[in-house]
Amino acid sequence: MGIVRRLGWVGMAVAATLAAAPAHAQKAKDELRVVWRNVIPNVDPYFNGLRDGVVFAHHVWDHLIERDPDTFAYRPGLATEWKWVDDTTLDLTLRQGVRFHDGSPFGAEDVVHTLNYIARPENKALYQRNTNWIRNAETVDAHKVRIHLHRPFPPAIEFLSLPIFIFSRSYTGPEEQNKRPIGTGPYRVAAIEPGKEYRFERFAEHYEGSPKGKARIGKVQVRIITDAATELAELLAGRADLLWYVDADQVPSIQRQRNLRTVSAETMRIGYLVLDAAGRSGADNPLTRQKVRQAILHAIDRKSFVDNLVQGEARVIHAPCFPTQLGCDDTSAPKYAFDPTKAKALLAEAGFPNGFRTQLMAFRSRVWTEAIQADLKAVGIDAEVNMLPVATLIQRFQKGETPIYQGDWGSFSVNDASAIVSTFFKGGEDDYARDRQVKEWLDIADNSNDVAVRKANYKKAIDRIMEQAYWVPLNTFVTNYAHTAELDFRAYKDEIPRYFVYSWK
């Protein structure tokens, strides 16, 4: 692979700022200053696909059931008890004495209103996969609700503990939520400047017994700085206390700063290329040919990509899912070794002995994308790189306008293959394969209560996905954090920083 570890313009900017004054946290004012790199299109978690938005939601809203970030065990949240009545009916007893940030009491009406709103397809929740298993919810009494499912859905509890947040009965949709978000979580939103800044204040009335606990830091300021060099300069100059998604090449420089610390941790996020096998971006698209897609898999030196660019604990993967997820089994799936000679031969067999031109669209890191571009160029595929803002790119991807899409997916931290494989291969807006056989297997896997049946059908789907080369699974992700030494910080495998857990030293 043509990857060379290089500091690049970001690294040079880092070097230029190392002489800045040492960072001093906002400890005296009890305010944690955080920088995010992505603009959230909407703070409503049902209309947001960015990890930054997921983090926002975990601080402002609560779940019926909470998942322990260390053990992944389920804990009582807004619901103190839950019980399956039958395969498609779930009863939940709700916690009493909970209040929303505006002082209104929490009860069954809030849960029923939230679940029925997000379950209705006409309300167009962004990722239907997270919500379309719910048929409806009904009030049993003031502190008990019943959820009806369309069909058996084994990971229901997992979804209730991660992407399903509970809103107030006054919720009217994402437009209003984006202006005045009201939840029951450990922080209330004090101010929003869309695309620029979010301010949070500790919610002193956050309910007793919450697995999240009371927020330890009084205030949190989140600023959006889309430029990597600028955000690092803010940390070095003492105007920020915590960054995440720090580029690997920046880490050694930060580690030399006495008042700063770095943490690198593997997460449940994976990186991949989606190849337009279905011809959504054009019927004459060369990517509709299996041998072309297989050539791309052989053309990319994934090990070098991981070792030299992603770095840390990251691993090469061979399936479109995170290895720990139930059903993520690549044992019999084809493995594609780095073999440019074979890639060229496959392109010739497919009718492209001189290669072809296409587009490679991405948002994460130009260095990473250009490394893939170089590997493709070496076998004759001239891929024009188009770096776009993430929200814009997702829109184009879902409209079917991306021949090759470089993306990454954290599965909303759901430890089940349905949260990724079924999102991208069941005929929805994110599906560029449109393989009916794969969809049939996934339907069985998603809706069977027999774990063996689930695993067997996910395995069949994964084997075919890789045999047809619909995706290029690249790597697991390592998230690099940088923070002031005065912050008692820790990283979690589910890739959700928990500001309410952190404290000052």
C-alpha positions as CSV (number, residue, x, y, z in Angstrom):
1,M,0.0,0.0,0.0
2,G,1.2,3.5,-0.7
3,I,0.6,4.7,2.8
4,V,3.4,6.8,4.3
5,R,3.2,8.1,7.9
6,R,3.2,11.8,7.4
7,L,2.6,14.7,9.6
8,G,0.8,16.6,6.9
9,W,-0.6,20.1,7.2
10,V,-2.4,19.3,10.4
11,G,0.7,18.0,12.0
12,M,2.7,21.1,11.0
13,A,0.1,23.3,12.5
14,V,0.3,21.2,15.7
15,A,4.1,21.7,15.8
16,A,3.6,25.4,15.3
17,T,1.4,25.7,18.4
18,L,3.5,23.6,20.8
19,A,5.0,26.7,22.2
20,A,1.6,28.0,23.3
21,A,0.9,28.4,27.0
22,P,0.2,25.2,28.9
23,A,-3.5,24.3,29.2
24,H,-5.4,25.3,32.3
25,A,-8.8,23.7,32.9
26,Q,-11.9,25.6,33.7
27,K,-11.9,23.9,37.0
28,A,-12.4,27.1,39.1
29,K,-15.6,27.7,37.3
30,D,-16.7,24.1,37.4
31,E,-17.2,24.1,33.6
32,L,-16.0,21.4,31.3
33,R,-15.1,22.8,27.9
34,V,-15.4,20.2,25.1
35,V,-14.8,20.5,21.4
36,W,-16.6,18.4,18.7
37,R,-15.6,18.3,15.1
38,N,-19.0,17.6,13.5
39,V,-22.0,19.8,13.1
40,I,-25.1,17.9,14.4
41,P,-28.0,18.4,11.8
42,N,-30.6,18.0,14.6
43,V,-30.2,17.3,18.3
44,D,-33.3,15.1,18.2
45,P,-31.7,11.6,18.4
46,Y,-34.3,10.1,16.1
47,F,-33.3,12.5,13.4
48,N,-29.6,12.4,13.8
49,G,-27.0,9.9,12.6
50,L,-23.8,11.3,14.1
51,R,-22.0,10.0,17.1
52,D,-21.8,13.5,18.5
53,G,-25.6,13.6,18.5
54,V,-25.7,10.3,20.3
55,V,-23.5,11.7,23.0
56,F,-25.7,14.8,23.2
57,A,-28.8,12.5,23.7
58,H,-27.2,10.4,26.4
59,H,-26.8,13.5,28.6
60,V,-30.2,15.1,28.0
61,W,-32.5,12.2,27.9
62,D,-32.9,8.8,29.7
63,H,-33.8,5.3,28.6
64,L,-36.4,3.0,29.9
65,I,-33.6,0.5,30.5
66,E,-30.0,1.6,30.9
67,R,-27.0,-0.6,29.9
68,D,-24.0,-0.7,32.1
69,P,-21.1,0.7,30.0
70,D,-18.5,-1.7,31.6
71,T,-20.4,-5.0,31.8
72,F,-23.2,-4.4,29.3
73,A,-25.7,-5.6,31.9
74,Y,-29.2,-4.1,31.8
75,R,-30.1,-1.8,34.7
76,P,-33.5,-0.2,35.7
77,G,-33.8,3.2,34.2
78,L,-37.1,5.1,33.8
79,A,-38.5,1.6,34.0
80,T,-37.9,-0.3,37.2
81,E,-39.2,-3.7,35.9
82,W,-39.9,-5.3,32.5
83,K,-41.5,-8.5,31.6
84,W,-42.3,-10.3,28.4
85,V,-46.0,-11.3,28.3
86,D,-45.4,-13.2,25.1
87,D,-43.0,-13.0,22.1
88,T,-44.5,-9.7,20.9
89,T,-45.7,-8.0,24.1
90,L,-43.5,-6.3,26.7
91,D,-44.8,-4.8,29.9
92,L,-42.8,-2.2,31.8
93,T,-43.3,-0.7,35.2
94,L,-42.2,2.9,35.4
95,R,-40.2,4.7,38.0
96,Q,-42.2,7.2,40.1
97,G,-41.0,10.7,41.2
98,V,-39.1,11.4,38.0
99,R,-39.3,15.0,36.6
100,F,-38.4,16.5,33.3
101,H,-36.1,19.5,33.0
102,D,-39.1,21.9,32.8
103,G,-40.5,20.5,36.1
104,S,-43.3,18.4,34.6
105,P,-43.8,14.9,36.0
106,F,-42.8,11.8,34.1
107,G,-45.3,9.1,33.5
108,A,-46.9,6.5,31.2
109,E,-48.2,9.1,28.8
110,D,-44.7,10.3,28.0
111,V,-43.5,6.8,27.1
112,V,-46.5,6.0,25.0
113,H,-46.4,9.3,23.2
114,T,-42.7,8.9,22.4
115,L,-42.9,5.3,21.2
116,N,-46.0,5.8,19.1
117,Y,-44.5,8.8,17.5
118,I,-41.2,7.2,16.5
119,A,-42.9,4.0,15.4
120,R,-45.1,5.6,12.8
121,P,-43.3,5.5,9.4
122,E,-44.8,8.7,8.3
123,N,-42.9,10.6,11.0
124,K,-39.7,9.5,9.2
125,A,-37.3,8.7,12.0
126,L,-33.9,8.8,10.3
127,Y,-32.9,5.2,11.0
128,Q,-36.1,3.2,10.8
129,R,-34.2,0.1,11.8
130,N,-34.0,1.5,15.4
131,T,-37.8,2.0,15.7
132,N,-39.7,-0.1,13.1
133,W,-39.9,-3.2,15.3
134,I,-42.4,-1.3,17.5
135,R,-46.1,-1.7,16.5
136,N,-47.4,0.6,19.2
137,A,-47.5,1.3,22.9
138,E,-50.4,1.7,25.2
139,T,-51.0,2.9,28.8
140,V,-51.9,0.2,31.3
141,D,-52.1,2.7,34.2
142,A,-50.2,5.9,35.2
143,H,-47.0,3.9,35.9
144,K,-47.2,1.0,33.5
145,V,-47.0,0.7,29.8
146,R,-47.3,-2.2,27.3
147,I,-45.3,-2.3,24.1
148,H,-46.6,-4.3,21.2
149,L,-44.1,-5.6,18.5
150,H,-44.9,-6.3,14.9
151,R,-43.1,-9.7,15.3
152,P,-40.6,-11.2,17.7
153,F,-37.5,-9.0,17.9
154,P,-34.9,-10.6,20.2
155,P,-32.6,-7.5,20.7
156,A,-35.6,-5.3,21.8
157,I,-34.1,-4.7,25.3
158,E,-30.8,-3.8,23.8
159,F,-32.4,-1.2,21.5
160,L,-34.5,0.2,24.4
161,S,-31.3,0.7,26.3
162,L,-29.4,2.6,23.6
163,P,-31.1,4.3,20.6
164,I,-34.6,4.6,22.2
165,F,-34.8,7.8,24.3
166,I,-37.9,8.9,26.1
167,F,-39.4,12.4,25.5
168,S,-42.1,14.4,27.1
169,R,-45.8,14.0,26.1
170,S,-45.5,17.5,24.7
171,Y,-43.0,16.4,22.0
172,T,-44.2,17.6,18.6
173,G,-41.2,16.6,16.4
174,P,-37.6,17.4,15.6
175,E,-38.1,21.0,14.7
176,E,-39.3,22.0,18.1
177,Q,-36.9,19.6,19.8
178,N,-34.0,21.2,18.1
179,K,-35.0,24.6,19.6
180,R,-35.9,23.5,23.1
181,P,-34.9,20.0,24.0
182,I,-36.5,18.8,27.3
183,G,-35.5,15.5,28.9
184,T,-35.0,13.8,32.3
185,G,-31.2,13.3,31.9
186,P,-28.4,14.4,34.2
187,Y,-27.8,17.6,32.2
188,R,-30.4,20.2,31.0
189,V,-29.7,22.2,27.9
190,A,-29.0,25.8,28.9
191,A,-28.4,27.3,25.4
192,I,-28.1,26.2,21.8
193,E,-26.4,28.0,19.0
194,P,-27.0,25.6,16.1
195,G,-23.9,24.4,14.4
196,K,-21.6,26.4,16.8
197,E,-22.2,25.8,20.5
198,Y,-24.3,23.9,23.1
199,R,-24.3,24.7,26.8
200,F,-25.4,22.2,29.5
201,E,-26.1,22.7,33.2
202,R,-26.3,20.0,35.9
203,F,-29.9,18.9,36.5
204,A,-30.1,18.8,40.3
205,E,-33.4,17.0,40.2
206,H,-32.1,14.1,38.1
207,Y,-33.9,11.1,39.6
208,E,-32.5,9.2,42.6
209,G,-31.3,5.7,41.7
210,S,-30.4,6.5,38.2
211,P,-27.6,4.2,36.9
212,K,-26.0,7.4,35.4
213,G,-25.8,9.0,38.8
214,K,-25.8,12.7,39.5
215,A,-23.6,14.9,37.2
216,R,-20.4,15.7,39.0
217,I,-19.4,18.8,37.0
218,G,-21.8,21.7,37.1
219,K,-21.6,23.0,33.5
220,V,-20.5,21.7,30.1
221,Q,-19.7,23.9,27.1
222,V,-19.5,22.1,23.7
223,R,-18.1,24.1,20.8
224,I,-18.0,22.9,17.2
225,I,-14.6,23.3,15.5
226,T,-14.5,21.4,12.2
227,D,-10.7,22.1,11.7
228,A,-8.4,19.6,13.4
229,A,-5.5,22.0,13.8
230,T,-7.7,24.7,15.2
231,E,-9.3,22.4,17.8
232,L,-5.9,21.2,19.0
233,A,-4.7,24.8,19.2
234,E,-7.6,25.5,21.5
235,L,-6.5,22.7,23.8
236,L,-2.9,23.7,23.8
237,A,-3.8,27.3,24.6
238,G,-6.0,26.4,27.5
239,R,-9.3,27.2,25.9
240,A,-10.6,23.6,25.8
241,D,-10.4,20.7,28.3
242,L,-11.4,17.7,26.2
243,L,-11.1,16.7,22.5
244,W,-12.1,13.4,20.8
245,Y,-11.4,11.9,17.4
246,V,-7.9,13.3,17.7
247,D,-5.8,12.2,14.7
248,A,-3.3,9.5,15.5
249,D,-0.3,11.6,14.2
250,Q,-1.2,14.3,16.8
251,V,-1.0,12.0,19.8
252,P,2.8,12.0,20.3
253,S,3.0,15.8,20.2
254,I,0.2,16.1,22.8
255,Q,1.8,13.5,25.1
256,R,4.9,15.7,25.3
257,Q,2.7,18.4,27.0
258,R,3.0,18.1,30.8
259,N,-0.5,19.4,31.5
260,L,-2.3,17.2,28.9
261,R,-3.1,13.5,28.7
262,T,-4.2,11.2,25.8
263,V,-6.3,8.1,25.9
264,S,-6.7,5.7,23.0
265,A,-9.4,3.0,23.1
266,E,-10.9,0.6,20.6
267,T,-14.6,1.1,20.1
268,M,-17.5,-0.7,18.5
269,R,-17.2,1.4,15.4
270,I,-16.0,-0.1,12.1
271,G,-14.8,1.5,8.9
272,Y,-15.8,0.3,5.5
273,L,-16.4,1.0,1.8
274,V,-19.9,0.6,0.3
275,L,-19.7,-0.4,-3.3
276,D,-22.7,0.4,-5.6
277,A,-23.5,-3.2,-6.6
278,A,-27.2,-2.3,-7.3
279,G,-26.3,0.4,-9.7
280,R,-28.2,3.1,-7.8
281,S,-25.7,5.8,-8.9
282,G,-26.0,4.7,-12.6
283,A,-27.0,1.4,-14.3
284,D,-23.7,1.4,-16.3
285,N,-21.7,1.6,-13.1
286,P,-18.7,-0.8,-13.3
287,L,-19.3,-1.6,-9.6
288,T,-22.4,-3.6,-10.6
289,R,-20.0,-6.4,-11.7
290,Q,-18.9,-8.8,-9.0
291,K,-15.3,-9.2,-10.3
292,V,-14.8,-5.5,-10.2
293,R,-15.9,-5.4,-6.5
294,Q,-13.7,-8.4,-5.7
295,A,-10.8,-6.6,-7.4
296,I,-11.3,-3.6,-5.1
297,L,-11.1,-5.9,-2.1
298,H,-7.8,-7.3,-3.3
299,A,-6.4,-3.8,-4.2
300,I,-6.5,-2.3,-0.8
301,D,-3.8,-3.0,1.7
302,R,-5.9,-3.0,4.8
303,K,-3.2,-4.1,7.2
304,S,-1.0,-1.2,6.2
305,F,-4.0,1.1,6.4
306,V,-4.6,0.0,10.0
307,D,-1.0,-0.1,11.1
308,N,0.1,3.2,9.7
309,L,-3.0,5.3,9.7
310,V,-5.6,4.1,12.2
311,Q,-3.0,2.7,14.6
312,G,-3.4,1.7,18.2
313,E,-5.7,-1.3,19.0
314,A,-7.4,-1.1,15.6
315,R,-7.8,-4.4,13.7
316,V,-8.5,-5.5,10.1
317,I,-12.0,-7.0,9.8
318,H,-13.5,-9.4,7.3
319,A,-17.2,-8.9,7.8
320,P,-19.6,-6.0,7.8
321,C,-20.0,-5.9,11.6
322,F,-18.1,-5.5,14.9
323,P,-16.6,-8.9,16.0
324,T,-18.4,-9.0,19.4
325,Q,-21.8,-8.5,18.0
326,L,-24.1,-11.5,18.2
327,G,-24.2,-13.0,14.8
328,C,-21.0,-11.4,13.5
329,D,-19.3,-14.6,12.2
330,D,-16.7,-14.5,9.4
331,T,-15.3,-18.0,9.8
332,S,-16.5,-19.2,6.4
333,A,-16.7,-15.9,4.6
334,P,-14.2,-15.3,1.8
335,K,-11.0,-13.5,2.9
336,Y,-9.5,-11.1,0.4
337,A,-5.7,-10.8,0.7
338,F,-3.9,-7.7,-0.5
339,D,-3.0,-8.8,-4.1
340,P,-2.7,-6.0,-6.7
341,T,-1.8,-8.6,-9.4
342,K,-5.0,-10.5,-8.8
343,A,-7.0,-7.3,-8.7
344,K,-5.7,-6.3,-12.2
345,A,-6.6,-9.8,-13.5
346,L,-10.1,-9.6,-12.1
347,L,-10.6,-6.1,-13.7
348,A,-9.5,-7.5,-17.0
349,E,-11.9,-10.5,-16.7
350,A,-14.7,-8.0,-15.9
351,G,-14.0,-6.1,-19.2
352,F,-11.8,-3.3,-17.7
353,P,-8.2,-4.2,-18.6
354,N,-7.3,-0.5,-18.5
355,G,-9.4,0.3,-15.4
356,F,-12.1,2.9,-15.2
357,R,-13.0,6.2,-13.5
358,T,-15.3,6.5,-10.5
359,Q,-15.9,8.6,-7.4
360,L,-14.9,7.9,-3.9
361,M,-16.9,10.0,-1.4
362,A,-15.9,10.4,2.3
363,F,-15.9,12.7,5.3
364,R,-13.6,11.4,8.0
365,S,-10.0,11.9,7.0
366,R,-8.6,13.0,3.7
367,V,-5.3,11.3,4.4
368,W,-7.1,8.0,5.0
369,T,-9.2,8.4,1.9
370,E,-6.3,9.4,-0.3
371,A,-4.4,6.3,0.9
372,I,-7.3,4.1,-0.4
373,Q,-7.4,6.2,-3.6
374,A,-3.7,5.5,-4.2
375,D,-4.2,1.7,-3.8
376,L,-7.1,1.8,-6.3
377,K,-5.0,3.9,-8.7
378,A,-2.2,1.3,-8.6
379,V,-4.5,-1.3,-10.2
380,G,-6.1,1.1,-12.7
381,I,-9.1,2.5,-10.9
382,D,-9.1,6.2,-11.0
383,A,-11.2,7.2,-8.1
384,E,-11.9,11.0,-7.8
385,V,-12.0,11.9,-4.1
386,N,-14.9,14.0,-3.0
387,M,-14.7,15.0,0.7
388,L,-18.1,16.3,2.0
389,P,-19.6,17.5,5.3
390,V,-20.9,14.4,7.0
391,A,-24.6,15.5,7.0
392,T,-24.4,16.3,3.2
393,L,-22.7,13.0,2.5
394,I,-25.2,10.9,4.4
395,Q,-28.0,12.6,2.4
396,R,-26.3,11.8,-0.9
397,F,-25.5,8.3,0.2
398,Q,-29.2,7.6,1.1
399,K,-30.3,9.1,-2.2
400,G,-28.2,6.5,-4.0
401,E,-25.6,9.0,-5.4
402,T,-22.3,7.5,-4.1
403,P,-20.5,5.0,-6.3
404,I,-18.0,4.3,-3.6
405,Y,-18.8,5.5,-0.1
406,Q,-16.2,5.5,2.7
407,G,-18.1,5.4,5.9
408,D,-18.0,4.2,9.5
409,W,-20.7,2.9,11.8
410,G,-20.9,2.6,15.5
411,S,-24.2,0.6,15.6
412,F,-25.6,3.0,18.2
413,S,-23.4,0.8,20.4
414,V,-25.9,-2.1,20.1
415,N,-24.0,-5.4,20.5
416,D,-26.1,-7.3,17.9
417,A,-25.5,-7.8,14.2
418,S,-29.0,-6.6,13.4
419,A,-27.8,-3.0,14.3
420,I,-25.5,-2.9,11.3
421,V,-26.0,-5.8,8.9
422,S,-29.7,-5.4,8.8
423,T,-29.4,-1.6,8.6
424,F,-27.4,-1.8,5.4
425,F,-28.7,-4.9,3.7
426,K,-32.5,-5.1,4.1
427,G,-33.6,-2.9,1.2
428,G,-33.7,0.5,2.9
429,E,-32.0,3.8,1.9
430,D,-28.6,2.6,3.1
431,D,-28.7,-0.7,1.0
432,Y,-26.5,-0.6,-2.1
433,A,-26.7,-4.4,-2.7
434,R,-30.5,-4.9,-2.9
435,D,-30.0,-8.7,-2.6
436,R,-33.3,-10.4,-1.9
437,Q,-31.7,-13.6,-0.6
438,V,-29.6,-11.6,1.9
439,K,-32.7,-9.8,3.1
440,E,-34.6,-13.1,3.5
441,W,-31.9,-14.5,5.8
442,L,-31.7,-11.3,7.8
443,D,-35.5,-11.3,8.2
444,I,-35.2,-14.7,9.8
445,A,-32.3,-13.8,11.9
446,D,-33.8,-10.5,13.2
447,N,-37.1,-12.1,14.2
448,S,-36.3,-15.5,15.6
449,N,-36.1,-16.1,19.4
450,D,-33.8,-19.1,18.8
451,V,-30.2,-17.8,19.1
452,A,-28.9,-20.7,17.0
453,V,-31.3,-19.8,14.2
454,R,-30.3,-16.2,14.4
455,K,-26.6,-16.9,14.3
456,A,-27.0,-19.4,11.4
457,N,-28.9,-16.9,9.2
458,Y,-26.6,-14.0,10.0
459,K,-23.7,-16.2,9.0
460,K,-25.4,-17.1,5.7
461,A,-26.0,-13.4,5.0
462,I,-22.4,-12.4,5.8
463,D,-21.0,-15.2,3.7
464,R,-23.0,-14.0,0.7
465,I,-22.2,-10.3,1.3
466,M,-18.5,-11.1,1.3
467,E,-18.7,-13.6,-1.6
468,Q,-20.5,-11.0,-3.7
469,A,-18.1,-8.3,-2.4
470,Y,-20.9,-5.8,-1.6
471,W,-18.7,-4.1,1.0
472,V,-15.0,-3.7,1.8
473,P,-14.8,-4.1,5.6
474,L,-11.7,-2.1,6.6
475,N,-11.1,-1.9,10.3
476,T,-12.3,-1.5,13.8
477,F,-11.9,2.1,15.1
478,V,-9.7,3.5,17.8
479,T,-10.9,6.8,19.3
480,N,-8.1,9.1,20.5
481,Y,-9.0,11.5,23.2
482,A,-6.9,14.4,24.5
483,H,-7.7,16.2,27.8
484,T,-6.4,18.4,30.5
485,A,-4.6,16.5,33.3
486,E,-7.0,18.1,35.8
487,L,-9.9,16.0,34.4
488,D,-10.6,12.6,35.8
489,F,-11.4,11.1,32.4
490,R,-12.1,7.6,31.1
491,A,-13.0,6.1,27.8
492,Y,-15.7,3.5,27.2
493,K,-15.9,0.8,24.6
494,D,-19.4,1.9,23.5
495,E,-17.8,5.2,22.3
496,I,-20.0,7.4,24.5
497,P,-18.0,9.9,26.6
498,R,-20.0,10.4,29.8
499,Y,-19.5,14.0,31.0
500,F,-21.8,13.3,34.0
501,V,-19.3,10.7,35.3
502,Y,-16.2,12.9,35.0
503,S,-14.9,15.1,37.8
504,W,-12.0,17.4,38.5
505,K,-8.9,16.2,40.2
